Structures are given as C-alpha cells and as structure tokens.
Amino acid sequence: MTAPGISRERDRFGAAQAPVTFDVLPITGRWVNFEPATGIAVAEAELEGGRLWLRFTHAEEGQGEWSPIEATPLARSADSDEIFGFFTAGTRLPGTRSREVFLCGYLNRGLLVIDVYTSHPEDPEANATYRNHFYRPEGPPKA
C-alpha cells in the first residue's frame, strides 16, 4: 500500500499503450573520447533496422575496431520517448578468450558518458570498471 498522494502509475505501461519508439537522434553520430588512451577512442551510434547499434574503436594496441554491438535504449521515465542512454549485455571482446564487456551510456550536458565494466570469468581479480567522456567533433545533429 502506498501513502496518500503518492503514485507509481506513471512508471507503468497501460495494457493498450503502444510500444515506445525512441527518438535516438540525440545519441546518434560520432563521439570522440576526451582521453582516448583510457579505453574507447571513438564511439559511433546509429539506428539501423529499427535498432540502436554501437561501433567502437578501442585505443588499446591490437584491439582496433569492435564488431557492432546492439544496445537497448533507455528513457528518463516510462512515459518518455526521448533517449537518455543505453546499456548492452555482455559482449566478448575480440582477441580475448573470456573477457566480456558491459556498457552503460548516458547523455549529460551535451556529452556522452560511457561506463565500461569488464568481466573476466577465468580471472575474477582482473574485473575492472572505468568511465569515458565523449564529445561530438561535428557538433549536435540537425533534425
């Protein structure tokens, strides 16, 4: 039971409500890391086939460009249709046997912030996390 005047109804989808179609324009395009030596050098986001795809170029020697990763778009609330960020499930990194990466990104004051979580099932002590901040060299996209 919730207290009077408090409602969580805005966070629930009604049975007849259509699925949310996100406006992904705010996050699409090419993003460059402020500190490219600290992980991902370039991030690119685009909408293909109704899905959000991420492509990354890693700064680490030998990592190069990762295969495209499908991302789940996130909104600020259940009734919003504008993208706020994204997350990805575990993706095995190229050139590694067991290293997986989980990504969570969000927009913050015109920047794209990406938190990177690495998982090493064969060596749990090597698990790590780091955060990268990206800017658009070309400026924001035009509608």
Secondary structure, 3 states (H helix, E strand, C coil): CCCCCCCCHHHCCCCCCCCCCCECCCCCEEEEECCHHHCEEEEEEEEECCEEEEEEEECCCCCCECCCEEEEEEECCCCCCEEEEEECCCEECCCCCCCEEEEEEEEECCEEEEEEEEECCCCHHHCEEEEEEEECCCCCCCC
